[in-house]
C-alpha cells in the first residue's frame, strides 16, 4: 500500500519525466499503458535489502507480485522484470490481465503457497 505523500512523489516523478510528454508510461510486466491513478513504484530488490532501484508498474501487477512472492524470494530469485516474467503464475496473470482495460483493478489474494507457511 502506498501512502498519500509517496503517491504524490511518484506522480510528480512521472509528470517531470521528459518521456512522459511523448508517450504514456508502459508497465514493463504486462506491457499495457498505466493510467496516472494506477501507478505504483516497485523495488526490484526489496527496500529491506537497502535497494533504491524501482520500476513503475500497474498497481494490480505490483500487488500480484507481492501476493506471490516473499521479500527474500524477490531479492534472490526474482530481482528483474524478465525473471518475474519467467515464473508460470506470473505468465498466467499477464495473459489474464492483458484482456482487461488499462484502468482495471481487482484485489489480489495471497497465494496458497505463501498462506501455508
Jmol script that loads the backbone (N, CA, C; Angstrom):
load data "model"
ATOM      1  N   UNK A   1       0.837  -1.176   0.000  1.00  0.00           N
ATOM      2  CA  UNK A   1       0.000   0.000   0.000  1.00  0.00           C
ATOM      3  C   UNK A   1       0.884   1.242   0.000  1.00  0.00           C
ATOM      4  N   UNK A   2       0.562   2.180  -0.819  1.00  0.00           N
ATOM      5  CA  UNK A   2       1.349   3.392  -0.934  1.00  0.00           C
ATOM      6  C   UNK A   2       0.664   4.510  -0.176  1.00  0.00           C
ATOM      7  N   UNK A   3       1.452   5.221   0.633  1.00  0.00           N
ATOM      8  CA  UNK A   3       0.914   6.357   1.377  1.00  0.00           C
ATOM      9  C   UNK A   3       0.617   7.522   0.462  1.00  0.00           C
ATOM     10  N   UNK A   4      -0.154   8.472   0.980  1.00  0.00           N
ATOM     11  CA  UNK A   4      -0.590   9.625   0.197  1.00  0.00           C
ATOM     12  C   UNK A   4       0.600  10.463  -0.276  1.00  0.00           C
ATOM     13  N   UNK A   5       1.574  10.699   0.591  1.00  0.00           N
ATOM     14  CA  UNK A   5       2.725  11.524   0.227  1.00  0.00           C
ATOM     15  C   UNK A   5       3.593  10.796  -0.796  1.00  0.00           C
ATOM     16  N   UNK A   6       3.824   9.487  -0.588  1.00  0.00           N
ATOM     17  CA  UNK A   6       4.632   8.735  -1.536  1.00  0.00           C
ATOM     18  C   UNK A   6       3.950   8.716  -2.905  1.00  0.00           C
ATOM     19  N   UNK A   7       2.632   8.571  -2.936  1.00  0.00           N
ATOM     20  CA  UNK A   7       1.901   8.573  -4.206  1.00  0.00           C
ATOM     21  C   UNK A   7       2.083   9.913  -4.918  1.00  0.00           C
ATOM     22  N   UNK A   8       2.049  11.031  -4.166  1.00  0.00           N
ATOM     23  CA  UNK A   8       2.275  12.342  -4.771  1.00  0.00           C
ATOM     24  C   UNK A   8       3.673  12.436  -5.357  1.00  0.00           C
ATOM     25  N   UNK A   9       4.658  11.893  -4.652  1.00  0.00           N
ATOM     26  CA  UNK A   9       6.031  11.908  -5.163  1.00  0.00           C
ATOM     27  C   UNK A   9       6.160  11.093  -6.443  1.00  0.00           C
ATOM     28  N   UNK A  10       5.508   9.944  -6.497  1.00  0.00           N
ATOM     29  CA  UNK A  10       5.547   9.110  -7.701  1.00  0.00           C
ATOM     30  C   UNK A  10       4.903   9.850  -8.869  1.00  0.00           C
ATOM     31  N   UNK A  11       3.750  10.464  -8.634  1.00  0.00           N
ATOM     32  CA  UNK A  11       3.074  11.204  -9.701  1.00  0.00           C
ATOM     33  C   UNK A  11       3.919  12.385 -10.164  1.00  0.00           C
ATOM     34  N   UNK A  12       4.588  13.071  -9.229  1.00  0.00           N
ATOM     35  CA  UNK A  12       5.451  14.192  -9.605  1.00  0.00           C
ATOM     36  C   UNK A  12       6.612  13.700 -10.453  1.00  0.00           C
ATOM     37  N   UNK A  13       7.186  12.552 -10.089  1.00  0.00           N
ATOM     38  CA  UNK A  13       8.296  11.993 -10.846  1.00  0.00           C
ATOM     39  C   UNK A  13       7.847  11.651 -12.274  1.00  0.00           C
ATOM     40  N   UNK A  14       6.663  11.085 -12.404  1.00  0.00           N
ATOM     41  CA  UNK A  14       6.149  10.714 -13.722  1.00  0.00           C
ATOM     42  C   UNK A  14       5.854  11.953 -14.557  1.00  0.00           C
ATOM     43  N   UNK A  15       5.290  12.978 -13.938  1.00  0.00           N
ATOM     44  CA  UNK A  15       4.955  14.195 -14.676  1.00  0.00           C
ATOM     45  C   UNK A  15       6.194  14.959 -15.118  1.00  0.00           C
ATOM     46  N   UNK A  16       7.283  14.879 -14.349  1.00  0.00           N
ATOM     47  CA  UNK A  16       8.512  15.581 -14.696  1.00  0.00           C
ATOM     48  C   UNK A  16       9.358  14.831 -15.712  1.00  0.00           C
ATOM     49  N   UNK A  17       9.049  13.569 -15.929  1.00  0.00           N
ATOM     50  CA  UNK A  17       9.820  12.759 -16.863  1.00  0.00           C
ATOM     51  C   UNK A  17       9.671  13.308 -18.277  1.00  0.00           C
ATOM     52  N   UNK A  18      10.792  13.547 -18.983  1.00  0.00           N
ATOM     53  CA  UNK A  18      10.686  14.086 -20.341  1.00  0.00           C
ATOM     54  C   UNK A  18      10.006  13.117 -21.307  1.00  0.00           C
ATOM     55  N   UNK A  19      10.102  11.820 -21.051  1.00  0.00           N
ATOM     56  CA  UNK A  19       9.473  10.842 -21.934  1.00  0.00           C
ATOM     57  C   UNK A  19       7.963  10.820 -21.769  1.00  0.00           C
ATOM     58  N   UNK A  20       7.475  11.265 -20.628  1.00  0.00           N
ATOM     59  CA  UNK A  20       6.044  11.210 -20.337  1.00  0.00           C
ATOM     60  C   UNK A  20       5.233  12.034 -21.341  1.00  0.00           C
ATOM     61  N   UNK A  21       5.786  13.146 -21.805  1.00  0.00           N
ATOM     62  CA  UNK A  21       5.030  14.003 -22.716  1.00  0.00           C
ATOM     63  C   UNK A  21       4.907  13.379 -24.098  1.00  0.00           C
ATOM     64  N   UNK A  22       5.896  12.560 -24.484  1.00  0.00           N
ATOM     65  CA  UNK A  22       5.873  11.943 -25.803  1.00  0.00           C
ATOM     66  C   UNK A  22       5.013  10.687 -25.846  1.00  0.00           C
ATOM     67  N   UNK A  23       5.087   9.886 -24.794  1.00  0.00           N
ATOM     68  CA  UNK A  23       4.347   8.626 -24.796  1.00  0.00           C
ATOM     69  C   UNK A  23       3.900   8.295 -23.375  1.00  0.00           C
ATOM     70  N   UNK A  24       2.832   7.517 -23.242  1.00  0.00           N
ATOM     71  CA  UNK A  24       2.358   7.147 -21.910  1.00  0.00           C
ATOM     72  C   UNK A  24       3.321   6.163 -21.235  1.00  0.00           C
ATOM     73  N   UNK A  25       3.245   6.087 -19.913  1.00  0.00           N
ATOM     74  CA  UNK A  25       4.053   5.130 -19.167  1.00  0.00           C
ATOM     75  C   UNK A  25       3.512   3.728 -19.428  1.00  0.00           C
ATOM     76  N   UNK A  26       4.395   2.804 -19.753  1.00  0.00           N
ATOM     77  CA  UNK A  26       4.008   1.431 -20.055  1.00  0.00           C
ATOM     78  C   UNK A  26       4.527   0.524 -18.954  1.00  0.00           C
ATOM     79  N   UNK A  27       3.682  -0.358 -18.472  1.00  0.00           N
ATOM     80  CA  UNK A  27       4.055  -1.316 -17.443  1.00  0.00           C
ATOM     81  C   UNK A  27       5.011  -2.347 -18.057  1.00  0.00           C
ATOM     82  N   UNK A  28       6.213  -2.519 -17.498  1.00  0.00           N
ATOM     83  CA  UNK A  28       7.140  -3.488 -18.071  1.00  0.00           C
ATOM     84  C   UNK A  28       6.712  -4.936 -17.860  1.00  0.00           C
ATOM     85  N   UNK A  29       5.793  -5.174 -16.940  1.00  0.00           N
ATOM     86  CA  UNK A  29       5.340  -6.537 -16.690  1.00  0.00           C
ATOM     87  C   UNK A  29       4.253  -6.960 -17.680  1.00  0.00           C
ATOM     88  N   UNK A  30       3.208  -6.146 -17.811  1.00  0.00           N
ATOM     89  CA  UNK A  30       2.077  -6.543 -18.674  1.00  0.00           C
ATOM     90  C   UNK A  30       2.055  -5.821 -20.019  1.00  0.00           C
ATOM     91  N   UNK A  31       2.942  -4.852 -20.220  1.00  0.00           N
ATOM     92  CA  UNK A  31       3.049  -4.100 -21.472  1.00  0.00           C
ATOM     93  C   UNK A  31       1.778  -3.328 -21.837  1.00  0.00           C
ATOM     94  N   UNK A  32       1.047  -2.874 -20.819  1.00  0.00           N
ATOM     95  CA  UNK A  32      -0.126  -2.029 -21.054  1.00  0.00           C
ATOM     96  C   UNK A  32       0.178  -0.630 -20.544  1.00  0.00           C
ATOM     97  N   UNK A  33      -0.533   0.379 -21.070  1.00  0.00           N
ATOM     98  CA  UNK A  33      -0.370   1.747 -20.585  1.00  0.00           C
ATOM     99  C   UNK A  33      -0.860   1.849 -19.144  1.00  0.00           C
ATOM    100  N   UNK A  34      -0.148   2.630 -18.335  1.00  0.00           N
ATOM    101  CA  UNK A  34      -0.517   2.794 -16.929  1.00  0.00           C
ATOM    102  C   UNK A  34      -1.187   4.154 -16.749  1.00  0.00           C
ATOM    103  N   UNK A  35      -2.472   4.170 -16.359  1.00  0.00           N
ATOM    104  CA  UNK A  35      -3.115   5.450 -16.049  1.00  0.00           C
ATOM    105  C   UNK A  35      -2.456   6.062 -14.812  1.00  0.00           C
ATOM    106  N   UNK A  36      -2.453   7.385 -14.708  1.00  0.00           N
ATOM    107  CA  UNK A  36      -1.802   8.050 -13.571  1.00  0.00           C
ATOM    108  C   UNK A  36      -2.348   7.585 -12.230  1.00  0.00           C
ATOM    109  N   UNK A  37      -3.593   7.203 -12.182  1.00  0.00           N
ATOM    110  CA  UNK A  37      -4.188   6.772 -10.906  1.00  0.00           C
ATOM    111  C   UNK A  37      -3.798   5.353 -10.520  1.00  0.00           C
ATOM    112  N   UNK A  38      -3.153   4.623 -11.424  1.00  0.00           N
ATOM    113  CA  UNK A  38      -2.808   3.223 -11.173  1.00  0.00           C
ATOM    114  C   UNK A  38      -1.297   2.969 -11.103  1.00  0.00           C
ATOM    115  N   UNK A  39      -0.483   4.017 -10.955  1.00  0.00           N
ATOM    116  CA  UNK A  39       0.973   3.860 -10.951  1.00  0.00           C
ATOM    117  C   UNK A  39       1.467   3.496  -9.555  1.00  0.00           C
ATOM    118  N   UNK A  40       2.297   2.456  -9.488  1.00  0.00           N
ATOM    119  CA  UNK A  40       2.988   2.068  -8.258  1.00  0.00           C
ATOM    120  C   UNK A  40       4.466   1.877  -8.582  1.00  0.00           C
ATOM    121  N   UNK A  41       5.327   2.257  -7.652  1.00  0.00           N
ATOM    122  CA  UNK A  41       6.765   2.030  -7.810  1.00  0.00           C
ATOM    123  C   UNK A  41       7.116   0.727  -7.097  1.00  0.00           C
ATOM    124  N   UNK A  42       7.778  -0.172  -7.799  1.00  0.00           N
ATOM    125  CA  UNK A  42       8.163  -1.473  -7.239  1.00  0.00           C
ATOM    126  C   UNK A  42       9.680  -1.538  -7.112  1.00  0.00           C
ATOM    127  N   UNK A  43      10.167  -1.862  -5.910  1.00  0.00           N
ATOM    128  CA  UNK A  43      11.602  -2.078  -5.716  1.00  0.00           C
ATOM    129  C   UNK A  43      11.933  -3.474  -6.232  1.00  0.00           C
ATOM    130  N   UNK A  44      12.817  -3.549  -7.214  1.00  0.00           N
ATOM    131  CA  UNK A  44      13.188  -4.855  -7.756  1.00  0.00           C
ATOM    132  C   UNK A  44      13.828  -5.730  -6.684  1.00  0.00           C
ATOM    133  N   UNK A  45      14.658  -5.137  -5.866  1.00  0.00           N
ATOM    134  CA  UNK A  45      15.162  -5.799  -4.665  1.00  0.00           C
ATOM    135  C   UNK A  45      14.517  -5.038  -3.516  1.00  0.00           C
ATOM    136  N   UNK A  46      13.849  -5.735  -2.599  1.00  0.00           N
ATOM    137  CA  UNK A  46      13.079  -5.045  -1.558  1.00  0.00           C
ATOM    138  C   UNK A  46      13.874  -3.985  -0.797  1.00  0.00           C
ATOM    139  N   UNK A  47      13.149  -2.958  -0.370  1.00  0.00           N
ATOM    140  CA  UNK A  47      13.747  -1.866   0.387  1.00  0.00           C
ATOM    141  C   UNK A  47      14.437  -2.367   1.650  1.00  0.00           C
ATOM    142  N   UNK A  48      13.937  -3.453   2.219  1.00  0.00           N
ATOM    143  CA  UNK A  48      14.537  -4.021   3.422  1.00  0.00           C
ATOM    144  C   UNK A  48      15.962  -4.514   3.152  1.00  0.00           C
ATOM    145  N   UNK A  49      16.290  -4.737   1.890  1.00  0.00           N
ATOM    146  CA  UNK A  49      17.639  -5.148   1.489  1.00  0.00           C
ATOM    147  C   UNK A  49      18.488  -3.929   1.106  1.00  0.00           C
ATOM    148  N   UNK A  50      17.978  -2.742   1.422  1.00  0.00           N
ATOM    149  CA  UNK A  50      18.655  -1.469   1.186  1.00  0.00           C
ATOM    150  C   UNK A  50      18.865  -1.152  -0.297  1.00  0.00           C
ATOM    151  N   UNK A  51      17.897  -1.484  -1.105  1.00  0.00           N
ATOM    152  CA  UNK A  51      17.976  -1.160  -2.528  1.00  0.00           C
ATOM    153  C   UNK A  51      17.076   0.027  -2.815  1.00  0.00           C
ATOM    154  N   UNK A  52      17.454   0.836  -3.789  1.00  0.00           N
ATOM    155  CA  UNK A  52      16.655   2.009  -4.134  1.00  0.00           C
ATOM    156  C   UNK A  52      16.139   1.978  -5.571  1.00  0.00           C
ATOM    157  N   UNK A  53      16.552   0.999  -6.375  1.00  0.00           N
ATOM    158  CA  UNK A  53      16.111   0.929  -7.769  1.00  0.00           C
ATOM    159  C   UNK A  53      14.646   0.510  -7.843  1.00  0.00           C
ATOM    160  N   UNK A  54      13.859   1.281  -8.571  1.00  0.00           N
ATOM    161  CA  UNK A  54      12.443   0.971  -8.711  1.00  0.00           C
ATOM    162  C   UNK A  54      12.045   0.972 -10.182  1.00  0.00           C
ATOM    163  N   UNK A  55      10.940   0.296 -10.462  1.00  0.00           N
ATOM    164  CA  UNK A  55      10.289   0.359 -11.773  1.00  0.00           C
ATOM    165  C   UNK A  55       8.836   0.736 -11.535  1.00  0.00           C
ATOM    166  N   UNK A  56       8.239   1.426 -12.497  1.00  0.00           N
ATOM    167  CA  UNK A  56       6.833   1.808 -12.380  1.00  0.00           C
ATOM    168  C   UNK A  56       5.970   0.708 -12.978  1.00  0.00           C
ATOM    169  N   UNK A  57       4.998   0.243 -12.186  1.00  0.00           N
ATOM    170  CA  UNK A  57       4.101  -0.836 -12.594  1.00  0.00           C
ATOM    171  C   UNK A  57       2.656  -0.418 -12.375  1.00  0.00           C
ATOM    172  N   UNK A  58       1.746  -1.146 -13.031  1.00  0.00           N
ATOM    173  CA  UNK A  58       0.325  -1.037 -12.680  1.00  0.00           C
ATOM    174  C   UNK A  58       0.175  -1.447 -11.217  1.00  0.00           C
ATOM    175  N   UNK A  59      -0.741  -0.842 -10.536  1.00  0.00           N
ATOM    176  CA  UNK A  59      -0.984  -1.208  -9.131  1.00  0.00           C
ATOM    177  C   UNK A  59      -1.348  -2.691  -9.012  1.00  0.00           C
ATOM    178  N   UNK A  60      -2.177  -3.200  -9.911  1.00  0.00           N
ATOM    179  CA  UNK A  60      -2.601  -4.602  -9.828  1.00  0.00           C
ATOM    180  C   UNK A  60      -1.420  -5.547 -10.093  1.00  0.00           C
ATOM    181  N   UNK A  61      -0.519  -5.171 -10.995  1.00  0.00           N
ATOM    182  CA  UNK A  61       0.672  -6.001 -11.261  1.00  0.00           C
ATOM    183  C   UNK A  61       1.588  -6.008 -10.037  1.00  0.00           C
ATOM    184  N   UNK A  62       1.766  -4.843  -9.432  1.00  0.00           N
ATOM    185  CA  UNK A  62       2.608  -4.727  -8.247  1.00  0.00           C
ATOM    186  C   UNK A  62       2.050  -5.576  -7.100  1.00  0.00           C
ATOM    187  N   UNK A  63       0.770  -5.475  -6.884  1.00  0.00           N
ATOM    188  CA  UNK A  63       0.163  -6.247  -5.791  1.00  0.00           C
ATOM    189  C   UNK A  63       0.222  -7.749  -6.066  1.00  0.00           C
ATOM    190  N   UNK A  64       0.099  -8.135  -7.326  1.00  0.00           N
ATOM    191  CA  UNK A  64       0.173  -9.558  -7.674  1.00  0.00           C
ATOM    192  C   UNK A  64       1.564 -10.110  -7.378  1.00  0.00           C
ATOM    193  N   UNK A  65       2.588  -9.341  -7.659  1.00  0.00           N
ATOM    194  CA  UNK A  65       3.960  -9.772  -7.353  1.00  0.00           C
ATOM    195  C   UNK A  65       4.098 -10.052  -5.862  1.00  0.00           C
ATOM    196  N   UNK A  66       3.618  -9.133  -5.035  1.00  0.00           N
ATOM    197  CA  UNK A  66       3.752  -9.307  -3.588  1.00  0.00           C
ATOM    198  C   UNK A  66       2.797 -10.359  -3.026  1.00  0.00           C
ATOM    199  N   UNK A  67       1.760 -10.686  -3.768  1.00  0.00           N
ATOM    200  CA  UNK A  67       0.869 -11.767  -3.341  1.00  0.00           C
ATOM    201  C   UNK A  67       1.491 -13.140  -3.624  1.00  0.00           C
ATOM    202  N   UNK A  68       2.407 -13.196  -4.578  1.00  0.00           N
ATOM    203  CA  UNK A  68       3.002 -14.474  -4.971  1.00  0.00           C
ATOM    204  C   UNK A  68       4.355 -14.764  -4.317  1.00  0.00           C
ATOM    205  N   UNK A  69       5.102 -13.718  -3.977  1.00  0.00           N
ATOM    206  CA  UNK A  69       6.478 -13.929  -3.519  1.00  0.00           C
ATOM    207  C   UNK A  69       6.748 -13.289  -2.170  1.00  0.00           C
ATOM    208  N   UNK A  70       7.646 -13.924  -1.425  1.00  0.00           N
ATOM    209  CA  UNK A  70       8.162 -13.319  -0.203  1.00  0.00           C
ATOM    210  C   UNK A  70       9.273 -12.352  -0.593  1.00  0.00           C
ATOM    211  N   UNK A  71       9.632 -11.462   0.329  1.00  0.00           N
ATOM    212  CA  UNK A  71      10.686 -10.495   0.039  1.00  0.00           C
ATOM    213  C   UNK A  71      12.025 -11.178  -0.237  1.00  0.00           C
ATOM    214  N   UNK A  72      12.304 -12.256   0.467  1.00  0.00           N
ATOM    215  CA  UNK A  72      13.576 -12.953   0.237  1.00  0.00           C
ATOM    216  C   UNK A  72      13.614 -13.575  -1.159  1.00  0.00           C
ATOM    217  N   UNK A  73      12.480 -14.084  -1.635  1.00  0.00           N
ATOM    218  CA  UNK A  73      12.418 -14.639  -2.997  1.00  0.00           C
ATOM    219  C   UNK A  73      12.626 -13.540  -4.031  1.00  0.00           C
ATOM    220  N   UNK A  74      12.022 -12.383  -3.781  1.00  0.00           N
ATOM    221  CA  UNK A  74      12.193 -11.262  -4.703  1.00  0.00           C
ATOM    222  C   UNK A  74      13.647 -10.820  -4.757  1.00  0.00           C
ATOM    223  N   UNK A  75      14.303 -10.780  -3.603  1.00  0.00           N
ATOM    224  CA  UNK A  75      15.698 -10.335  -3.560  1.00  0.00           C
ATOM    225  C   UNK A  75      16.634 -11.329  -4.221  1.00  0.00           C
ATOM    226  N   UNK A  76      16.409 -12.611  -4.021  1.00  0.00           N
ATOM    227  CA  UNK A  76      17.346 -13.629  -4.502  1.00  0.00           C
ATOM    228  C   UNK A  76      17.049 -14.144  -5.906  1.00  0.00           C
ATOM    229  N   UNK A  77      15.786 -14.415  -6.210  1.00  0.00           N
ATOM    230  CA  UNK A  77      15.441 -15.087  -7.460  1.00  0.00           C
ATOM    231  C   UNK A  77      14.770 -14.195  -8.497  1.00  0.00           C
ATOM    232  N   UNK A  78      13.919 -13.293  -8.059  1.00  0.00           N
ATOM    233  CA  UNK A  78      13.068 -12.546  -8.988  1.00  0.00           C
ATOM    234  C   UNK A  78      13.360 -11.048  -8.909  1.00  0.00           C
ATOM    235  N   UNK A  79      14.627 -10.669  -9.088  1.00  0.00           N
ATOM    236  CA  UNK A  79      15.033  -9.277  -8.925  1.00  0.00           C
ATOM    237  C   UNK A  79      15.122  -8.497 -10.236  1.00  0.00           C
ATOM    238  N   UNK A  80      14.567  -9.050 -11.314  1.00  0.00           N
ATOM    239  CA  UNK A  80      14.422  -8.319 -12.583  1.00  0.00           C
ATOM    240  C   UNK A  80      13.034  -8.619 -13.147  1.00  0.00           C
ATOM    241  N   UNK A  81      12.594  -7.770 -14.032  1.00  0.00           N
ATOM    242  CA  UNK A  81      11.284  -7.975 -14.660  1.00  0.00           C
ATOM    243  C   UNK A  81      11.296  -9.256 -15.495  1.00  0.00           C
ATOM    244  N   UNK A  82      12.406  -9.518 -16.188  1.00  0.00           N
ATOM    245  CA  UNK A  82      12.489 -10.731 -17.011  1.00  0.00           C
ATOM    246  C   UNK A  82      12.395 -11.995 -16.156  1.00  0.00           C
ATOM    247  N   UNK A  83      13.024 -11.989 -14.990  1.00  0.00           N
ATOM    248  CA  UNK A  83      12.935 -13.150 -14.097  1.00  0.00           C
ATOM    249  C   UNK A  83      11.522 -13.312 -13.558  1.00  0.00           C
ATOM    250  N   UNK A  84      10.844 -12.200 -13.288  1.00  0.00           N
ATOM    251  CA  UNK A  84       9.448 -12.283 -12.849  1.00  0.00           C
ATOM    252  C   UNK A  84       8.587 -12.890 -13.950  1.00  0.00           C
ATOM    253  N   UNK A  85       8.827 -12.453 -15.193  1.00  0.00           N
ATOM    254  CA  UNK A  85       8.037 -12.947 -16.324  1.00  0.00           C
ATOM    255  C   UNK A  85       8.282 -14.426 -16.615  1.00  0.00           C
ATOM    256  N   UNK A  86       9.351 -14.979 -16.098  1.00  0.00           N
ATOM    257  CA  UNK A  86       9.641 -16.394 -16.348  1.00  0.00           C
ATOM    258  C   UNK A  86       8.876 -17.325 -15.401  1.00  0.00           C
ATOM    259  N   UNK A  87       8.258 -16.774 -14.364  1.00  0.00           N
ATOM    260  CA  UNK A  87       7.518 -17.582 -13.397  1.00  0.00           C
ATOM    261  C   UNK A  87       6.133 -17.908 -13.957  1.00  0.00           C
ATOM    262  N   UNK A  88       5.731 -19.169 -13.865  1.00  0.00           N
ATOM    263  CA  UNK A  88       4.496 -19.637 -14.501  1.00  0.00           C
ATOM    264  C   UNK A  88       3.246 -18.882 -14.035  1.00  0.00           C
ATOM    265  N   UNK A  89       3.115 -18.645 -12.739  1.00  0.00           N
ATOM    266  CA  UNK A  89       1.913 -17.951 -12.242  1.00  0.00           C
ATOM    267  C   UNK A  89       1.864 -16.507 -12.710  1.00  0.00           C
ATOM    268  N   UNK A  90       3.010 -15.866 -12.842  1.00  0.00           N
ATOM    269  CA  UNK A  90       3.045 -14.505 -13.373  1.00  0.00           C
ATOM    270  C   UNK A  90       2.640 -14.514 -14.842  1.00  0.00           C
ATOM    271  N   UNK A  91       3.098 -15.505 -15.597  1.00  0.00           N
ATOM    272  CA  UNK A  91       2.707 -15.612 -17.008  1.00  0.00           C
ATOM    273  C   UNK A  91       1.195 -15.781 -17.152  1.00  0.00           C
ATOM    274  N   UNK A  92       0.599 -16.597 -16.287  1.00  0.00           N
ATOM    275  CA  UNK A  92      -0.871 -16.758 -16.326  1.00  0.00           C
ATOM    276  C   UNK A  92      -1.567 -15.447 -15.992  1.00  0.00           C
ATOM    277  N   UNK A  93      -1.025 -14.740 -14.988  1.00  0.00           N
ATOM    278  CA  UNK A  93      -1.588 -13.444 -14.602  1.00  0.00           C
ATOM    279  C   UNK A  93      -1.491 -12.457 -15.772  1.00  0.00           C
ATOM    280  N   UNK A  94      -0.336 -12.393 -16.428  1.00  0.00           N
ATOM    281  CA  UNK A  94      -0.145 -11.472 -17.549  1.00  0.00           C
ATOM    282  C   UNK A  94      -1.130 -11.791 -18.673  1.00  0.00           C
ATOM    283  N   UNK A  95      -1.303 -13.065 -18.979  1.00  0.00           N
ATOM    284  CA  UNK A  95      -2.265 -13.461 -20.017  1.00  0.00           C
ATOM    285  C   UNK A  95      -3.678 -13.007 -19.644  1.00  0.00           C
ATOM    286  N   UNK A  96      -4.039 -13.144 -18.379  1.00  0.00           N
ATOM    287  CA  UNK A  96      -5.364 -12.747 -17.910  1.00  0.00           C
ATOM    288  C   UNK A  96      -5.524 -11.235 -17.931  1.00  0.00           C
ATOM    289  N   UNK A  97      -4.524 -10.500 -17.427  1.00  0.00           N
ATOM    290  CA  UNK A  97      -4.663  -9.045 -17.268  1.00  0.00           C
ATOM    291  C   UNK A  97      -4.611  -8.316 -18.609  1.00  0.00           C
ATOM    292  N   UNK A  98      -3.963  -8.882 -19.608  1.00  0.00           N
ATOM    293  CA  UNK A  98      -3.887  -8.223 -20.918  1.00  0.00           C
ATOM    294  C   UNK A  98      -5.260  -8.078 -21.562  1.00  0.00           C
ATOM    295  N   UNK A  99      -6.222  -8.872 -21.125  1.00  0.00           N
ATOM    296  CA  UNK A  99      -7.571  -8.804 -21.681  1.00  0.00           C
ATOM    297  C   UNK A  99      -8.428  -7.748 -20.988  1.00  0.00           C
ATOM    298  N   UNK A 100      -7.889  -7.122 -19.952  1.00  0.00           N
ATOM    299  CA  UNK A 100      -8.628  -6.127 -19.172  1.00  0.00           C
ATOM    300  C   UNK A 100      -8.260  -4.719 -19.627  1.00  0.00           C
ATOM    301  N   UNK A 101      -9.144  -3.731 -19.355  1.00  0.00           N
ATOM    302  CA  UNK A 101      -8.803  -2.340 -19.689  1.00  0.00           C
ATOM    303  C   UNK A 101      -7.626  -1.852 -18.835  1.00  0.00           C
ATOM    304  N   UNK A 102      -6.938  -0.804 -19.301  1.00  0.00           N
ATOM    305  CA  UNK A 102      -5.758  -0.292 -18.609  1.00  0.00           C
ATOM    306  C   UNK A 102      -6.036   0.129 -17.169  1.00  0.00           C
ATOM    307  N   UNK A 103      -7.219   0.650 -16.906  1.00  0.00           N
ATOM    308  CA  UNK A 103      -7.516   1.129 -15.549  1.00  0.00           C
ATOM    309  C   UNK A 103      -8.201   0.074 -14.672  1.00  0.00           C
ATOM    310  N   UNK A 104      -8.211  -1.170 -15.097  1.00  0.00           N
ATOM    311  CA  UNK A 104      -8.826  -2.257 -14.332  1.00  0.00           C
ATOM    312  C   UNK A 104      -8.041  -2.497 -13.042  1.00  0.00           C
ATOM    313  N   UNK A 105      -8.776  -2.699 -11.943  1.00  0.00           N
ATOM    314  CA  UNK A 105      -8.140  -3.056 -10.680  1.00  0.00           C
ATOM    315  C   UNK A 105      -9.036  -4.033  -9.938  1.00  0.00           C
ATOM    316  N   UNK A 106      -8.420  -5.037  -9.374  1.00  0.00           N
ATOM    317  CA  UNK A 106      -9.114  -6.018  -8.548  1.00  0.00           C
ATOM    318  C   UNK A 106      -8.179  -6.381  -7.406  1.00  0.00           C
ATOM    319  N   UNK A 107      -8.727  -6.673  -6.278  1.00  0.00           N
ATOM    320  CA  UNK A 107      -7.919  -7.017  -5.113  1.00  0.00           C
ATOM    321  C   UNK A 107      -7.150  -8.316  -5.358  1.00  0.00           C
ATOM    322  N   UNK A 108      -5.861  -8.314  -5.011  1.00  0.00           N
ATOM    323  CA  UNK A 108      -5.030  -9.514  -5.143  1.00  0.00           C
ATOM    324  C   UNK A 108      -5.122 -10.340  -3.872  1.00  0.00           C
ATOM    325  N   UNK A 109      -5.018 -11.640  -4.036  1.00  0.00           N
ATOM    326  CA  UNK A 109      -5.076 -12.547  -2.893  1.00  0.00           C
ATOM    327  C   UNK A 109      -3.742 -13.258  -2.736  1.00  0.00           C
ATOM    328  N   UNK A 110      -3.320 -13.476  -1.491  1.00  0.00           N
ATOM    329  CA  UNK A 110      -2.079 -14.208  -1.233  1.00  0.00           C
ATOM    330  C   UNK A 110      -2.186 -15.596  -1.843  1.00  0.00           C
ATOM    331  N   UNK A 111      -1.083 -16.084  -2.374  1.00  0.00           N
ATOM    332  CA  UNK A 111      -1.095 -17.418  -2.960  1.00  0.00           C
ATOM    333  C   UNK A 111      -1.191 -18.467  -1.856  1.00  0.00           C
ATOM    334  N   UNK A 112      -1.725 -19.610  -2.188  1.00  0.00           N
ATOM    335  CA  UNK A 112      -1.847 -20.709  -1.214  1.00  0.00           C
ATOM    336  C   UNK A 112      -0.481 -21.140  -0.726  1.00  0.00           C
ATOM    337  N   UNK A 113       0.526 -21.024  -1.602  1.00  0.00           N
ATOM    338  CA  UNK A 113       1.892 -21.391  -1.245  1.00  0.00           C
ATOM    339  C   UNK A 113       2.399 -20.530  -0.085  1.00  0.00           C
ATOM    340  N   UNK A 114       2.077 -19.222  -0.101  1.00  0.00           N
ATOM    341  CA  UNK A 114       2.513 -18.337   0.978  1.00  0.00           C
ATOM    342  C   UNK A 114       1.658 -18.496   2.222  1.00  0.00           C
ATOM    343  N   UNK A 115       0.384 -18.772   2.042  1.00  0.00           N
ATOM    344  CA  UNK A 115      -0.515 -18.932   3.198  1.00  0.00           C
ATOM    345  C   UNK A 115      -0.167 -20.161   4.026  1.00  0.00           C
ATOM    346  N   UNK A 116       0.292 -21.208   3.385  1.00  0.00           N
ATOM    347  CA  UNK A 116       0.540 -22.481   4.085  1.00  0.00           C
ATOM    348  C   UNK A 116       1.825 -22.465   4.920  1.00  0.00           C
ATOM    349  N   UNK A 117       2.646 -21.446   4.772  1.00  0.00           N
ATOM    350  CA  UNK A 117       3.901 -21.390   5.519  1.00  0.00           C
ATOM    351  C   UNK A 117       3.768 -20.690   6.824  1.00  0.00           C
TER     352      UNK A 117
END
end "model"
wireframe off; spacefill off
backbone 0.3
color backbone group
